[in-house]
Amino acid sequence: MTTHVLTTQGPRLAVLSCAIRNSGAGWQLINDVAHAPSGVSGVIQHPDHLEITHNVGAVRVSSLQVTPDEYYAARAVRCGASVGLALTRIYLYKGTSTAPVDPATLVASSGNLWVTGLLELPLATEGN
């Protein structure tokens, strides 16, 4: 897993980014010649949410967004994320429903969810 790190004079930020898809065998990271995750090491499918793992050594959450692509947006899929230091839970909803859908029911050969986030890392020490 590659983790891109933004550095400044102050806090360092780990870039989390990936595209995830369920083509029929469960939700997975897209990692091919055209897609490369940063800081995200896996996807775990649960009955009411997805969990992405990102053990980058974060000390604070800055931000994270999950966006459905045009395929899922046209089908009224919405996302909500609960972000932690080493994992994020992604809840998926259809239309105006307030009940999460089972992620296993959302299958598309070209439908993706895009994840982008920044997590604060410890201050750099000499040699890091």
Rosetta blueprint (number, residue, H / E / L):
1 M L
2 T E
3 T L
4 H E
5 V E
6 L E
7 T L
8 T L
9 Q L
10 G L
11 P L
12 R E
13 L E
14 A E
15 V E
16 L E
17 S E
18 C E
19 A E
20 I E
21 R E
22 N E
23 S L
24 G L
25 A L
26 G L
27 W E
28 Q E
29 L E
30 I L
31 N L
32 D L
33 V L
34 A L
35 H L
36 A L
37 P L
38 S E
39 G L
40 V L
41 S L
42 G E
43 V E
44 I E
45 Q E
46 H L
47 P L
48 D L
49 H L
50 L E
51 E E
52 I E
53 T E
54 H L
55 N L
56 V L
57 G L
58 A L
59 V L
60 R E
61 V E
62 S E
63 S E
64 L E
65 Q E
66 V E
67 T E
68 P E
69 D L
70 E H
71 Y H
72 Y H
73 A H
74 A H
75 R L
76 A L
77 V E
78 R E
79 C E
80 G E
81 A E
82 S E
83 V E
84 G L
85 L L
86 A L
87 L E
88 T E
89 R E
90 I E
91 Y E
92 L E
93 Y E
94 K E
95 G L
96 T L
97 S L
98 T L
99 A L
100 P L
101 V L
102 D L
103 P H
104 A H
105 T H
106 L L
107 V L
108 A L
109 S L
110 S L
111 G L
112 N L
113 L E
114 W E
115 V E
116 T E
117 G E
118 L E
119 L E
120 E E
121 L E
122 P L
123 L L
124 A L
125 T L
126 E L
127 G L
128 N L
